[in-house]
Amino acid sequence: MKKIILMAVLVICAVVSLISGLSAVNKAVVVAVCAFGCFYVAKLDTPKQDQK
């Protein structure tokens, strides 16, 4: 459940950064951070699920 909420927050951050008037470089950085965050969160939970 925490994973879903965290990923939703990261996606919202990415969308807000794209909508707002940030420069292209800033948008790229924010989207990259959010994408990495989603990937990291998914990686964290995957081993626990596989062990069951």
Secondary structure as a PSIPRED ss2 file (coil, helix, strand):
# PSIPRED VFORMAT (PSIPRED V4.0)

   1 M C   1.000  0.000  0.000
   2 K H   0.000  1.000  0.000
   3 K H   0.000  1.000  0.000
   4 I H   0.000  1.000  0.000
   5 I H   0.000  1.000  0.000
   6 L H   0.000  1.000  0.000
   7 M H   0.000  1.000  0.000
   8 A H   0.000  1.000  0.000
   9 V H   0.000  1.000  0.000
  10 L H   0.000  1.000  0.000
  11 V H   0.000  1.000  0.000
  12 I H   0.000  1.000  0.000
  13 C H   0.000  1.000  0.000
  14 A H   0.000  1.000  0.000
  15 V H   0.000  1.000  0.000
  16 V H   0.000  1.000  0.000
  17 S H   0.000  1.000  0.000
  18 L H   0.000  1.000  0.000
  19 I H   0.000  1.000  0.000
  20 S C   1.000  0.000  0.000
  21 G C   1.000  0.000  0.000
  22 L C   1.000  0.000  0.000
  23 S C   1.000  0.000  0.000
  24 A H   0.000  1.000  0.000
  25 V H   0.000  1.000  0.000
  26 N H   0.000  1.000  0.000
  27 K H   0.000  1.000  0.000
  28 A H   0.000  1.000  0.000
  29 V H   0.000  1.000  0.000
  30 V H   0.000  1.000  0.000
  31 V H   0.000  1.000  0.000
  32 A H   0.000  1.000  0.000
  33 V H   0.000  1.000  0.000
  34 C H   0.000  1.000  0.000
  35 A H   0.000  1.000  0.000
  36 F H   0.000  1.000  0.000
  37 G H   0.000  1.000  0.000
  38 C H   0.000  1.000  0.000
  39 F H   0.000  1.000  0.000
  40 Y H   0.000  1.000  0.000
  41 V H   0.000  1.000  0.000
  42 A H   0.000  1.000  0.000
  43 K H   0.000  1.000  0.000
  44 L H   0.000  1.000  0.000
  45 D H   0.000  1.000  0.000
  46 T H   0.000  1.000  0.000
  47 P H   0.000  1.000  0.000
  48 K H   0.000  1.000  0.000
  49 Q H   0.000  1.000  0.000
  50 D H   0.000  1.000  0.000
  51 Q H   0.000  1.000  0.000
  52 K C   1.000  0.000  0.000
